[in-house]
Amino acid sequence: METFLKDCSLFNALEIGTGIGNFTEVLVQNAKNIEKITSIDLRILVKDELKQKLKDKNVVFLEMDGGSLDFKDNTFDTVCLSNTLHEIENLDAFFKEVKRVLKPNGKLILNEMVRDNLSDRQKSHMYIHHLAAYMDTIRKTRYHGETFTKKEMFDILKKYNFINESYKEYQTHEMQLKDSDLDEENKYLEQVYKSFYKRIEEIEDLDIKKKCIDEIKRVSELTKGKGFFLATSYICKFGL
């Protein structure tokens, strides 16, 4: 991913879906010709230390809905998304806004994990991610869909008239084999499920709590002893 980004010029960029700021930092460290990055999310969860570090690199954080952007037309040279595509409920409204704020000949940088062609160890990541999506959905905390296949992902961008200029696959099973430790991975999985059980303690609706418990048990059985690798991802550059 980092090598791919070294050939990407951002200029004035908008990042939608800040999260905890991991991808923001990767962009700052690797992309070319950065004038400014405006990073938005419904809630900014970036730690103060990283926020200050990125502020010094001309990164601005704003709380804003990606489906209703408070920017003028033709504002940005580049829009960046990282593992955000599957969390967008209304794709029509979202991409209408993205295209509105992009300058003519603007670029879209997309980083997204996929759910197809995964090894058993990688499927652990997928199952856990989908478990989180299920719990977000049933608790109605936010929209969180399951991840797409590679084809579904590219078809979505094609539907909105984005042209695939280049992409790179990374985090494949083979790339993660070196220095892997199955026992440590399984210990990590145990900790993940403990955190899920901890998360549902605050749920007052007993029916929802039971459904969450049942789903955690189901997913933990699916991944039992399988280990944990990150799901394969794609970093892509699209034009209009």
N, C-alpha and C positions, 0 to 999 in steps of 0.2 A: 504494500500500500504506500509506504513512504517513498519508494522509488518512483512509483506512478505519479505521485503528487509533485515530485520535483520538476516535472514537465508541465505542470498546470499553473498558469498565471491567473491570479484571482482579482487583482486590481481592487475595486470597491465591491466587497462581497457581503452577502446576507447568508447567515447560517440559520436554518429553521430546525428547532429541536435541540437545544443546547445540552440537555441532560446535566451531567456533572462536569461537563467541559472537556472530556477526554479528546473528542475529535477536534474541538476548537484548538487545543494545544498542538495536536498533530498537524493541523493546517498551518499554524504559525511557524512550526519548526521545519516544515518541508516544502510548502507551496512557494511559487515565485511571485514577484511583483505585487506584493500585498500593500495596498494603500490603507485600507481600513476593513475590519470585519465587524459587522453588526450581528450579534448572536441573540436569537429570541427563543422564548419558550413560555408556556403558561405560567410556570414557576421556575425561577432561576435557582438551581441547586449547587452551583459552583462554590467551592470552599473559598473563603476570603483570601487565603494565601495565593491560590491559583488565579483568582479574580484580579488581584493586584499585579501579579506577574504578567498576565495577559493584557491588562490595561496599559502597561508600559509598552506593549507591542501594538497599540492602537486598536484594541478590541473593546467593543462596547456591548454590554448586556442589557436587554430590555425584556420586560414581561409583556407578551403579546400573543395573540392567537394567529397561527399560521394561515388560517382560512379567512382572516380579515386583517390584512396588513395595512398598517397606518403609515404608508409611504407613498410618495408621488409616483406616477407612471415613469417607466424608463429610468429608475434610480440606480440599479445595480448591474455590474458587469457579470457577476457570477452569483448563483444560488447554490448552497451546499446543504445536503441532507445526509445524516448518518443514522442508520437503523431507525428511521422515522417513517418510511413509506408505509409499513404495515400498521402504523398507529394513526393513520389519517382516515377519519370516518367518511368524509365527503370529498372524494378525489376530484370531482368536477369543480367544486368551489375552490379547492386548494390550488389546483394547477391553473385555474383562471387567474388567481391572484399572483402566482409565481410568474406567469407570462406577462402580466400587467406591469410588474415592478422590474422585470428584466429589460435591459436595453436591447435594441435591435442587434442581432448576432450574439446575444448573451449566451452564457454557458451554464449548464447544470452539472454539478459534481455530486454523484450519488454513491454512497457507501452502504451496502445492505447485505445482511446475512440471508442465506436461503435454506430451504428445508429439504431439497432433493439431493440425491447422490451422496448421502452422508454415511460414514461408517457407524458402527454401533456406539463407539465412544463419542462421536460427534452428535449422534441422535440424543444423547443425554442432555446436551446443551439445548437442542431443539425442544425436547419434552419439557425441560425446566422453563424455558422461555414461554412456551404455550401454556404451561401451568400458571405462570404469572399473568398471562393475558386472560385466562379463564377467571382468575380471582379478581382481577380488575373489572372484568365485565359483569360478573355476578354480583359484585359489591357496588357496581355503578360508580366507581371512583373516577374512571376515565375510559375513553375508547381505546382498546388495545386488541388488535386483530392478531391472528397467527401469521407467521412469516410466509413469504411467497416462494414459489419455485423460481428458478432462473428464468424460465420462459414467461411465467406470469409477470415477473418484474419488468422484463424488456417489453412485453406486450402493453403494459400500462403506460410506459413512456412513449411508445409508438402511437398509442391511442391519442395522446395529447400533442402529437406532432413533434416530439423531440427526436432528433437524429443521433443515433449512437455513433460517436466518433472514435472511441477507444475504451477498452476496459481490461482489467486484470483480475484474475482469480487468485485468492490467497487464503491462508488458514485451511488448506486441505489437510486430510488425514496424514499424508506422507510428510508434509512440512512440520508436523507436530510430533513425529515419532522420536526424534532425537531427544535424549534426556527425559523421556516420559517415564512415569512411575505409576503403574496401575493401582498399587496399594494406596498411594497418596491421593490419587484421583478419587478413589472410593471413599476415603476419609473426608475429602472435600464435599462429596455428594451428601454424606451424612450431615455435615454442617449446614448445607443448603436447605435440606428438609427440616432441620431443627428451626432454621430461621423462618421458614414458611409456617410452621406450627406456632411459632412465637407471634407472627404477624396476625394470625386469626384470633388470638386471645381477646382482642378488643371488639370482635363482632358480636353484637347483641342478638341479632336475628338467628335463632337456633337452627332454622331450616337452612339458611345460607351457610352457617358454620359447619353443619353436617356435610353439606355438598362439597365444601372446600376440603374438609378432612378426608372424605372419600376420594377426591381427586388427587390429593397429595399421596395417599396410600397407593392409588393406582399407578401414578407416575413413578413413585419410588420403587415399586415392584418391576416396572418396565426397565429401569436403569440399574437395578441391583447387580453389583459386581461387574458392570460393563465399563466402568471408568468414565473419564470426562475429557473430551477435546472440544475446542471451540468449533462451531459450525462453519462450513466454508462460506466465504464472503466474496463480494465483487465490489471493486472500486471502479467507477465508470465516469466518463465525460460525455455529455450530450450537448448538442447544439440545436438551435431552432431553424 
